[in-house]
């Protein structure tokens, strides 16, 4: 796998928790931010949160480096057109013994939204009932461009490079817990 440029920031998938003025329970959201470290992204994570600032916290994050045999990095220029894209998928499902809807989310590399959804369903929520896609978007369309412009005054774009070894990181947190921000 080709290492990212030392001057390029890292793409982070961050999970935020908090409340709104009218929520009865804690809410969670996923955000994509770029920085040299997760600490560099805290101002942008605060800016993107839709709820109350009081109680806002980071629950987990993961640096995105390699998904489904593709190295993931950020570059100054848009990537050369290719059919494969990095997709964020949030699956929902149910269990007969729970009132709450189950969710599992992550990243896949696929050529279309349909292929991304199918790949996620093959990997996640096995045995759950009524699996369905709650959210699906190409990550390079979800990145907060304002954040990327703050880094050196230019935009950063998601770059996918085939990894000859087929490396794919485990999609587990680099950190998880409760960190007020």
ZALUMKOL-651842 format. One record per atom (N, C-alpha, C): x, z, y; residue number from 1. Coordinates in steps of 0.001 Angstrom, whole numbers, always signed. Example, Ala and Ser with C-alpha at 12.3 -4.5 7.8 and 13.67 -1.06 7.14 Angstrom:
2
(rec (+13190,+7800,-5690),1)
(rec (+12300,+7800,-4500),1)
(rec (+13200,+7800,-3300),1)
(rec (+12850,+7080,-2250),2)
(rec (+13670,+7140,-1060),2)
(rec (+12900,+7870,+30),2)
//
This chain:
181
(rec (+845,+0,-1166),1)
(rec (+0,+0,+0),1)
(rec (+893,+0,+1232),1)
(rec (+600,-870,+2188),2)
(rec (+1373,-933,+3419),2)
(rec (+1017,+253,+4303),2)
(rec (+2003,+1022,+4753),3)
(rec (+1676,+2168,+5602),3)
(rec (+1200,+1693,+6969),3)
(rec (+265,+2446,+7596),4)
(rec (-183,+2061,+8920),4)
(rec (+945,+2187,+9929),4)
(rec (+799,+1460,+11017),5)
(rec (+1770,+1530,+12101),5)
(rec (+1852,+2966,+12604),5)
(rec (+3070,+3469,+12887),6)
(rec (+3180,+4852,+13356),6)
(rec (+2462,+5075,+14683),6)
(rec (+2243,+3999,+15460),7)
(rec (+1562,+4163,+16740),7)
(rec (+49,+4050,+16610),7)
(rec (-439,+3596,+15466),8)
(rec (-1882,+3441,+15275),8)
(rec (-2518,+4783,+14937),8)
(rec (-3700,+5040,+15488),9)
(rec (-4405,+6263,+15118),9)
(rec (-4978,+6135,+13713),9)
(rec (-5458,+7238,+13206),10)
(rec (-6107,+7293,+11903),10)
(rec (-7613,+7272,+12098),10)
(rec (-8306,+6590,+11211),11)
(rec (-9763,+6618,+11188),11)
(rec (-10195,+7860,+10417),11)
(rec (-11048,+8671,+11021),12)
(rec (-11572,+9877,+10382),12)
(rec (-13078,+9773,+10201),12)
(rec (-13559,+10204,+9049),13)
(rec (-14975,+10442,+8811),13)
(rec (-15147,+11947,+8993),13)
(rec (-15959,+12341,+9962),14)
(rec (-16150,+13763,+10272),14)
(rec (-17612,+14145,+10062),14)
(rec (-17836,+15338,+9506),15)
(rec (-19181,+15862,+9301),15)
(rec (-19376,+17018,+10278),15)
(rec (-20368,+16864,+11152),16)
(rec (-20682,+17887,+12145),16)
(rec (-21944,+18626,+11744),16)
(rec (-22033,+19882,+12134),17)
(rec (-23234,+20676,+11922),17)
(rec (-23635,+21355,+13210),17)
(rec (-24915,+21588,+13373),18)
(rec (-25422,+22253,+14563),18)
(rec (-26938,+22222,+14583),18)
(rec (-27486,+22463,+15743),19)
(rec (-28944,+22515,+15902),19)
(rec (-29367,+21745,+17146),19)
(rec (-30663,+21428,+17174),20)
(rec (-31271,+20895,+18389),20)
(rec (-32151,+21997,+18967),20)
(rec (-32720,+21738,+20126),21)
(rec (-33578,+22740,+20756),21)
(rec (-34793,+23062,+19894),21)
(rec (-35240,+22121,+19069),22)
(rec (-36464,+22353,+18302),22)
(rec (-36268,+22406,+16787),22)
(rec (-35046,+22340,+16301),23)
(rec (-34841,+22356,+14843),23)
(rec (-35002,+23770,+14289),23)
(rec (-35556,+23851,+13092),24)
(rec (-35706,+25134,+12410),24)
(rec (-34524,+25428,+11501),24)
(rec (-33819,+24394,+11085),25)
(rec (-32652,+24562,+10220),25)
(rec (-31469,+23802,+10813),25)
(rec (-30298,+24126,+10316),26)
(rec (-29088,+23433,+10751),26)
(rec (-29170,+21958,+10363),26)
(rec (-28710,+21110,+11253),27)
(rec (-28682,+19667,+11035),27)
(rec (-27244,+19215,+10868),27)
(rec (-27065,+18087,+10211),28)
(rec (-25728,+17529,+10005),28)
(rec (-25715,+16056,+10370),28)
(rec (-24569,+15591,+10804),29)
(rec (-24398,+14180,+11124),29)
(rec (-22978,+13772,+10769),29)
(rec (-22808,+12506,+10491),30)
(rec (-21502,+11932,+10187),30)
(rec (-21066,+11104,+11384),30)
(rec (-19810,+11243,+11757),31)
(rec (-19252,+10497,+12883),31)
(rec (-17932,+9879,+12460),31)
(rec (-17639,+8707,+13007),32)
(rec (-16355,+8047,+12790),32)
(rec (-15587,+8098,+14098),32)
(rec (-14387,+8657,+14039),33)
(rec (-13550,+8806,+15223),33)
(rec (-12124,+8409,+14866),33)
(rec (-11329,+8164,+15885),34)
(rec (-9942,+7760,+15677),34)
(rec (-9029,+8639,+16506),34)
(rec (-7925,+9051,+15899),35)
(rec (-6945,+9863,+16599),35)
(rec (-5711,+10057,+15745),35)
(rec (-4682,+10600,+16335),36)
(rec (-3452,+10888,+15591),36)
(rec (-3669,+12051,+14612),36)
(rec (-4605,+12945,+14984),37)
(rec (-4984,+14078,+14130),37)
(rec (-6456,+14353,+14390),37)
(rec (-7074,+15155,+13541),38)
(rec (-8480,+15497,+13770),38)
(rec (-8627,+16268,+15077),38)
(rec (-7614,+17066,+15442),39)
(rec (-7673,+17811,+16704),39)
(rec (-7801,+16878,+17901),39)
(rec (-7161,+15713,+17838),40)
(rec (-7257,+14747,+18934),40)
(rec (-8676,+14225,+19121),40)
(rec (-9500,+14305,+18093),41)
(rec (-10844,+13719,+18147),41)
(rec (-11921,+14706,+18592),41)
(rec (-11582,+15971,+18753),42)
(rec (-12590,+16995,+19066),42)
(rec (-13382,+16665,+20332),42)
(rec (-12761,+16260,+21444),43)
(rec (-13571,+15921,+22622),43)
(rec (-14580,+14802,+22337),43)
(rec (-14168,+13818,+21565),44)
(rec (-15081,+12723,+21238),44)
(rec (-16187,+13189,+20301),44)
(rec (-15876,+14055,+19349),45)
(rec (-16915,+14590,+18467),45)
(rec (-17949,+15379,+19272),45)
(rec (-17500,+16170,+20226),46)
(rec (-18424,+16915,+21091),46)
(rec (-19305,+15959,+21885),46)
(rec (-18704,+14897,+22402),47)
(rec (-19451,+13935,+23210),47)
(rec (-20530,+13239,+22384),47)
(rec (-20232,+12967,+21124),48)
(rec (-21173,+12233,+20282),48)
(rec (-22311,+13098,+19732),48)
(rec (-22180,+14421,+19755),49)
(rec (-23207,+15280,+19162),49)
(rec (-24500,+15197,+19968),49)
(rec (-25619,+15062,+19288),50)
(rec (-26924,+14856,+19916),50)
(rec (-27697,+16145,+20177),50)
(rec (-27219,+17261,+19662),51)
(rec (-27965,+18512,+19768),51)
(rec (-27349,+19481,+20762),51)
(rec (-27673,+20756,+20540),52)
(rec (-27149,+21810,+21411),52)
(rec (-25646,+21945,+21213),52)
(rec (-24948,+22252,+22277),53)
(rec (-23499,+22477,+22184),53)
(rec (-23207,+23830,+21532),53)
(rec (-24075,+24797,+21787),54)
(rec (-23904,+26123,+21190),54)
(rec (-24062,+26014,+19674),54)
(rec (-23076,+26486,+18950),55)
(rec (-23126,+26458,+17492),55)
(rec (-22608,+25175,+16863),55)
(rec (-22228,+24196,+17674),56)
(rec (-21687,+22945,+17124),56)
(rec (-20400,+23252,+16372),56)
(rec (-20286,+22686,+15174),57)
(rec (-19095,+22957,+14369),57)
(rec (-18745,+21764,+13490),57)
(rec (-17492,+21736,+13102),58)
(rec (-16983,+20757,+12154),58)
(rec (-17120,+21373,+10766),58)
(rec (-17812,+20672,+9863),59)
(rec (-17968,+21144,+8482),59)
(rec (-16912,+20561,+7558),59)
(rec (-16498,+19321,+7818),60)
(rec (-15517,+18665,+6947),60)
(rec (-15014,+17406,+7635),60)
(rec (-13864,+16941,+7170),61)
(rec (-13395,+15625,+7603),61)
(rec (-12507,+15031,+6522),61)
(rec (-12367,+13715,+6613),62)
(rec (-11505,+12980,+5692),62)
(rec (-10831,+11859,+6472),62)
(rec (-9516,+11779,+6366),63)
(rec (-8790,+10630,+6909),63)
(rec (-9034,+9459,+5959),63)
(rec (-9428,+8324,+6510),64)
(rec (-9757,+7149,+5696),64)
(rec (-8510,+6285,+5585),64)
(rec (-7995,+6154,+4355),65)
(rec (-6746,+5423,+4140),65)
(rec (-6860,+4291,+3120),65)
(rec (-7627,+4489,+2051),66)
(rec (-7718,+3471,+993),66)
(rec (-9049,+3617,+267),66)
(rec (-9836,+2557,+277),67)
(rec (-11154,+2571,-348),67)
(rec (-11290,+1358,-1261),67)
(rec (-11673,+1587,-2486),68)
(rec (-11977,+511,-3445),68)
(rec (-10877,-540,-3555),68)
(rec (-9626,-92,-3545),69)
(rec (-8511,-1024,-3696),69)
(rec (-8095,-1722,-2414),69)
(rec (-8566,-1234,-1290),70)
(rec (-8222,-1808,+13),70)
(rec (-7592,-731,+888),70)
(rec (-6459,-1035,+1484),71)
(rec (-5852,-143,+2470),71)
(rec (-6665,-260,+3756),71)
(rec (-6932,+873,+4389),72)
(rec (-7720,+912,+5619),72)
(rec (-6826,+1426,+6733),72)
(rec (-6759,+671,+7810),73)
(rec (-5990,+1099,+8978),73)
(rec (-6712,+607,+10222),73)
(rec (-6189,+988,+11371),74)
(rec (-6726,+527,+12645),74)
(rec (-5684,-346,+13314),74)
(rec (-6130,-1440,+13902),75)
(rec (-5229,-2348,+14594),75)
(rec (-5764,-2703,+15963),75)
(rec (-4891,-3226,+16794),76)
(rec (-5274,-3598,+18162),76)
(rec (-6204,-4808,+18211),76)
(rec (-6041,-5702,+17261),77)
(rec (-6828,-6939,+17243),77)
(rec (-7851,-6885,+16117),77)
(rec (-8963,-7608,+16278),78)
(rec (-9902,-7695,+15152),78)
(rec (-9197,-8295,+13943),78)
(rec (-9602,-7865,+12783),79)
(rec (-9022,-8394,+11550),79)
(rec (-9407,-9857,+11398),79)
(rec (-8574,-10594,+10675),80)
(rec (-8925,-11974,+10345),80)
(rec (-10239,-11949,+9573),80)
(rec (-11117,-12902,+9845),81)
(rec (-12411,-12896,+9150),81)
(rec (-12221,-12923,+7634),81)
(rec (-12954,-12062,+6969),82)
(rec (-12951,-12027,+5509),82)
(rec (-14314,-11505,+5082),82)
(rec (-14733,-11840,+3879),83)
(rec (-16072,-11401,+3462),83)
(rec (-16171,-9900,+3205),83)
(rec (-15079,-9259,+2816),84)
(rec (-15123,-7821,+2522),84)
(rec (-15147,-7020,+3823),84)
(rec (-15988,-5995,+3822),85)
(rec (-16071,-5097,+4973),85)
(rec (-16143,-3663,+4462),85)
(rec (-15785,-2745,+5325),86)
(rec (-15871,-1320,+5010),86)
(rec (-17257,-835,+5420),86)
(rec (-18000,-296,+4463),87)
(rec (-19375,+145,+4705),87)
(rec (-19503,+1651,+4499),87)
(rec (-20288,+2281,+5356),88)
(rec (-20715,+3662,+5175),88)
(rec (-22106,+3620,+4549),88)
(rec (-22298,+4351,+3454),89)
(rec (-23594,+4395,+2778),89)
(rec (-24009,+5854,+2613),89)
(rec (-25240,+6149,+2980),90)
(rec (-25826,+7472,+2795),90)
(rec (-27003,+7309,+1842),90)
(rec (-26853,+7786,+609),91)
(rec (-27927,+7693,-379),91)
(rec (-28765,+8956,-357),91)
(rec (-30046,+8782,-585),92)
(rec (-30953,+9903,-745),92)
(rec (-31594,+9831,-2120),92)
(rec (-32027,+10967,-2627),93)
(rec (-32714,+11034,-3916),93)
(rec (-33408,+12390,-4004),93)
(rec (-34085,+12597,-5114),94)
(rec (-34850,+13827,-5290),94)
(rec (-34576,+14433,-6655),94)
(rec (-34827,+15730,-6750),95)
(rec (-34816,+16449,-8023),95)
(rec (-36164,+17143,-8146),95)
(rec (-36722,+17196,-9343),96)
(rec (-38041,+17811,-9480),96)
(rec (-38051,+19313,-9187),96)
(rec (-36902,+19965,-9232),97)
(rec (-36856,+21414,-9016),97)
(rec (-36423,+21798,-7605),97)
(rec (-36455,+20841,-6666),98)
(rec (-35997,+21138,-5308),98)
(rec (-36905,+20482,-4275),98)
(rec (-37241,+21225,-3227),99)
(rec (-38006,+20653,-2120),99)
(rec (-37143,+19746,-1252),99)
(rec (-35876,+20044,-1182),100)
(rec (-34981,+19304,-289),100)
(rec (-34600,+17952,-887),100)
(rec (-34469,+16981,-29),101)
(rec (-33936,+15691,-449),101)
(rec (-32428,+15843,-640),101)
(rec (-31914,+15278,-1714),102)
(rec (-30467,+15269,-1961),102)
(rec (-29845,+14120,-1181),102)
(rec (-28633,+14307,-728),103)
(rec (-27899,+13221,-83),103)
(rec (-26472,+13189,-596),103)
(rec (-25945,+12013,-693),104)
(rec (-24518,+11824,-918),104)
(rec (-24116,+10590,-136),104)
(rec (-23001,+10698,+555),105)
(rec (-22556,+9564,+1357),105)
(rec (-21082,+9322,+1136),105)
(rec (-20667,+8148,+1526),106)
(rec (-19262,+7798,+1414),106)
(rec (-19036,+6374,+1877),106)
(rec (-17876,+5865,+1548),107)
(rec (-17452,+4539,+1982),107)
(rec (-17261,+3631,+782),107)
(rec (-17609,+2377,+955),108)
(rec (-17359,+1350,-54),108)
(rec (-16883,+97,+661),108)
(rec (-16129,-718,-51),109)
(rec (-15778,-2045,+443),109)
(rec (-16637,-3027,-336),109)
(rec (-17361,-3861,+406),110)
(rec (-18264,-4826,-223),110)
(rec (-18433,-6029,+697),110)
(rec (-19038,-7085,+146),111)
(rec (-19233,-8322,+906),111)
(rec (-20566,-8376,+1641),111)
(rec (-21495,-7481,+1303),112)
(rec (-22817,-7519,+1939),112)
(rec (-23437,-6128,+1891),112)
(rec (-24476,-5907,+2705),113)
(rec (-25164,-4614,+2627),113)
(rec (-25754,-4365,+1238),113)
(rec (-26271,-5411,+615),114)
(rec (-26853,-5259,-716),114)
(rec (-25785,-4846,-1733),114)
(rec (-24614,-5468,-1653),115)
(rec (-23522,-5123,-2573),115)
(rec (-23018,-3707,-2304),115)
(rec (-22983,-3298,-1037),116)
(rec (-22550,-1936,-696),116)
(rec (-23527,-914,-1264),116)
(rec (-24815,-1179,-1108),117)
(rec (-25846,-277,-1629),117)
(rec (-25747,-181,-3153),117)
(rec (-25588,-1321,-3817),118)
(rec (-25485,-1325,-5280),118)
(rec (-24252,-553,-5747),118)
(rec (-23129,-731,-5057),119)
(rec (-21899,-17,-5427),119)
(rec (-22095,+1488,-5276),119)
(rec (-22725,+1904,-4186),120)
(rec (-22959,+3334,-3966),120)
(rec (-23875,+3905,-5045),120)
(rec (-24924,+3177,-5396),121)
(rec (-25846,+3670,-6425),121)
(rec (-25163,+3801,-7785),121)
(rec (-24201,+2929,-8062),122)
(rec (-23457,+3030,-9326),122)
(rec (-22570,+4273,-9349),122)
(rec (-22096,+4704,-8180),123)
(rec (-21114,+5782,-8109),123)
(rec (-21712,+7166,-7881),123)
(rec (-22846,+7257,-7184),124)
(rec (-23316,+8540,-6680),124)
(rec (-24725,+8874,-7157),124)
(rec (-25024,+10155,-7175),125)
(rec (-26344,+10713,-7467),125)
(rec (-26883,+10288,-8826),125)
(rec (-26028,+10296,-9811),126)
(rec (-26453,+9970,-11173),126)
(rec (-27487,+10983,-11640),126)
(rec (-28540,+10509,-12240),127)
(rec (-29567,+11384,-12780),127)
(rec (-30593,+11857,-11770),127)
(rec (-30403,+11554,-10494),128)
(rec (-31382,+11949,-9482),128)
(rec (-32542,+10947,-9499),128)
(rec (-33692,+11388,-9023),129)
(rec (-34893,+10558,-9033),129)
(rec (-35053,+9798,-7723),129)
(rec (-35660,+8627,-7814),130)
(rec (-36017,+7835,-6633),130)
(rec (-34831,+7627,-5697),130)
(rec (-33710,+7221,-6252),131)
(rec (-32546,+6933,-5399),131)
(rec (-32930,+5885,-4367),131)
(rec (-32512,+6108,-3148),132)
(rec (-32796,+5141,-2084),132)
(rec (-31712,+5226,-1024),132)
(rec (-31583,+4164,-256),133)
(rec (-30599,+4100,+811),133)
(rec (-31242,+4663,+2066),133)
(rec (-30644,+5703,+2636),134)
(rec (-31125,+6223,+3911),134)
(rec (-30421,+5544,+5079),134)
(rec (-29146,+5357,+4973),135)
(rec (-28380,+4759,+6066),135)
(rec (-27318,+3858,+5471),135)
(rec (-27145,+2727,+6080),136)
(rec (-26133,+1784,+5626),136)
(rec (-25648,+1032,+6851),136)
(rec (-24371,+1059,+7084),137)
(rec (-23848,+286,+8207),137)
(rec (-22387,-30,+7959),137)
(rec (-21948,-1115,+8552),138)
(rec (-20536,-1462,+8464),138)
(rec (-19784,-518,+9386),138)
(rec (-18746,+94,+8881),139)
(rec (-18045,+1098,+9667),139)
(rec (-17507,+508,+10960),139)
(rec (-17021,-733,+10926),140)
(rec (-16470,-1270,+12169),140)
(rec (-17559,-1519,+13205),140)
(rec (-18832,-1460,+12836),141)
(rec (-19914,-1506,+13805),141)
(rec (-20360,-111,+14229),141)
(rec (-19929,+925,+13525),142)
(rec (-20342,+2291,+13841),142)
(rec (-19308,+3052,+14660),142)
(rec (-18099,+2567,+14682),143)
(rec (-17071,+3270,+15448),143)
(rec (-17475,+3378,+16910),143)
(rec (-17223,+4512,+17481),144)
(rec (-17522,+4714,+18898),144)
(rec (-16469,+3991,+19724),144)
(rec (-16837,+2874,+20300),145)
(rec (-15845,+2086,+21029),145)
(rec (-15295,+2831,+22239),145)
(rec (-16073,+3731,+22806),146)
(rec (-15554,+4515,+23929),146)
(rec (-14339,+5330,+23497),146)
(rec (-14403,+5919,+22335),147)
(rec (-13278,+6703,+21822),147)
(rec (-12068,+5815,+21627),147)
(rec (-12278,+4660,+21051),148)
(rec (-11157,+3777,+20766),148)
(rec (-10508,+3289,+22053),148)
(rec (-11304,+3094,+23094),149)
(rec (-10747,+2652,+24366),149)
(rec (-9920,+3741,+25044),149)
(rec (-10191,+4995,+24748),150)
(rec (-9413,+6083,+25337),150)
(rec (-7984,+6113,+24809),150)
(rec (-7779,+5566,+23634),151)
(rec (-6462,+5584,+23010),151)
(rec (-5653,+4389,+23482),151)
(rec (-4891,+4554,+24545),152)
(rec (-4051,+3481,+25061),152)
(rec (-4805,+2436,+25859),152)
(rec (-6075,+2695,+26171),153)
(rec (-6839,+1766,+26985),153)
(rec (-7272,+500,+26266),153)
(rec (-7050,+408,+24970),154)
(rec (-7468,-775,+24223),154)
(rec (-8323,-354,+23041),154)
(rec (-9051,-1308,+22533),155)
(rec (-9878,-1038,+21356),155)
(rec (-9040,-1080,+20092),155)
(rec (-9464,-281,+19140),156)
(rec (-8872,-315,+17806),156)
(rec (-9917,-882,+16865),156)
(rec (-9503,-1698,+15925),157)
(rec (-10404,-2353,+14984),157)
(rec (-10027,-1970,+13560),157)
(rec (-11045,-1850,+12707),158)
(rec (-10806,-1555,+11293),158)
(rec (-10112,-2748,+10655),158)
(rec (-9028,-2468,+9935),159)
(rec (-8258,-3493,+9218),159)
(rec (-8306,-3171,+7730),159)
(rec (-8686,-4141,+6924),160)
(rec (-8651,-4008,+5466),160)
(rec (-7560,-4906,+4928),160)
(rec (-6716,-4356,+4071),161)
(rec (-5653,-5127,+3420),161)
(rec (-5735,-4870,+1926),161)
(rec (-5757,-5939,+1106),162)
(rec (-5797,-5699,-338),162)
(rec (-4570,-4916,-774),162)
(rec (-4788,-3912,-1577),163)
(rec (-3692,-3102,-2092),163)
(rec (-3328,-3637,-3471),163)
(rec (-2092,-4109,-3653),164)
(rec (-1714,-4685,-4947),164)
(rec (-1863,-3709,-6112),164)
(rec (-1806,-2421,-5829),165)
(rec (-1956,-1419,-6888),165)
(rec (-3405,-970,-7058),165)
(rec (-4305,-1489,-6213),166)
(rec (-5715,-1121,-6318),166)
(rec (-6007,+318,-5957),166)
(rec (-5200,+895,-5092),167)
(rec (-5344,+2302,-4716),167)
(rec (-6685,+2560,-4034),167)
(rec (-7291,+3666,-4380),168)
(rec (-8490,+4137,-3704),168)
(rec (-8419,+5656,-3648),168)
(rec (-8492,+6196,-2453),169)
(rec (-8427,+7644,-2322),169)
(rec (-9686,+8276,-2894),169)
(rec (-9562,+9498,-3365),170)
(rec (-10742,+10269,-3716),170)
(rec (-11474,+10576,-2420),170)
(rec (-12769,+10403,-2421),171)
(rec (-13527,+10681,-1206),171)
(rec (-13958,+12145,-1213),171)
(rec (-12971,+12967,-948),172)
(rec (-13155,+14412,-873),172)
(rec (-12605,+14870,+475),172)
(rec (-13058,+16010,+963),173)
(rec (-12586,+16457,+2271),173)
(rec (-11085,+16733,+2293),173)
(rec (-10448,+16337,+3380),174)
(rec (-9089,+16798,+3659),174)
(rec (-9147,+18257,+4103),174)
(rec (-10270,+18631,+4678),175)
(rec (-10541,+20011,+5080),175)
(rec (-12047,+20190,+5073),175)
(rec (-12508,+21395,+4701),176)
(rec (-13916,+21750,+4856),176)
(rec (-14018,+23234,+5114),176)
(rec (-15083,+23600,+5794),177)
(rec (-15295,+24988,+6157),177)
(rec (-16210,+25060,+7359),177)
(rec (-15966,+26015,+8211),178)
(rec (-16761,+26183,+9422),178)
(rec (-15786,+26325,+10578),178)
(rec (-15712,+25305,+11413),179)
(rec (-14800,+25328,+12554),179)
(rec (-15593,+25054,+13829),179)
(rec (-15901,+26091,+14604),180)
(rec (-16621,+25861,+15862),180)
(rec (-15826,+24923,+16765),180)
(rec (-16544,+24001,+17363),181)
(rec (-15892,+23107,+18328),181)
(rec (-16677,+23142,+19630),181)
//
